[in-house]
């Protein structure tokens, strides 16, 4: 996941008359010779060219689209255990079971009552006066409305019911990590994509090139760079209820060793940099000690530096 380039700028070869310049690392010849010891290959030295870069870029990488691509928009929300719902009941005329306040603009004499919000219990039900315990878990709001109306049909005057999910803990996803406001975010009926979810959480705190997005779903966790999520629409897949999205800040760095202005671990501070830029950020090659033909680079990621 973390792209780390190791740039070693080697010292010049030995001078005549057994005089040597101070060294800050092995010579180019020593590096090449040490690649093969006792007929055993310890490492290979390969010239960097377009073909090598293309081969590295062709290596398989983690992908939300590949691992989770079968998921489309989530199914319409269902009421779940722990959700909070509100119930409002109307009657066609006064003198019934519910309400004493007339409803303006509905029908003359109609009355309504709003039942206090309830959290769906562990048994999957809520209580409605004169209707008893109503099973609601796993059902849509429209289905629950019809069920309550049927329970009250013989007791109330032409009852009409509206059920609303005011707070959902089951039709939601969690956003955490390097975001402005980590929270459990309710999902919209139309469907939300990963970048929508990040935006609802206030956006990322860190720069895109230093941020990785980790999605956990159904026991599987996949991590990709946020820059790829932003640049490739195919990776911006639909969020599913129960998803956990974590933004992780991992500054991209490389280490410079040898005959350069400084030997240090240096941050990219950019989406990507070239090898020449990497050497320049380290102070360049030392004129009296470095060999420009003896610069070696190794990388732990297929993404070129």
Secondary structure, DSSP 4 states (H G I P E B T S, - for coil): ---EEEEEEEEPPPPSTT-----SS-BHHHHHHTTEETTEE--------HHHHHHHHTS----HHHHHTT--SPPPP---TT-EEEEEEEESSSSSSS-SSB-TTS-TT-EEEEEEEEE--TTSEEEETTTEEEE-TT--HHHHHHHHHHHHTTTSSS-EEEEEEEE-SSSEEEEEESBSS-EEEEPPTT--BHHHHHHHTT-BSS-GGGEEEEEEETTEEEEEEHHHHHH-GGG-PBP-TT-EEEEEE---EEEEEESBS--EEEE--SS---HHHHHHHTT-B-TTTEEEEEEEEEESSSS--
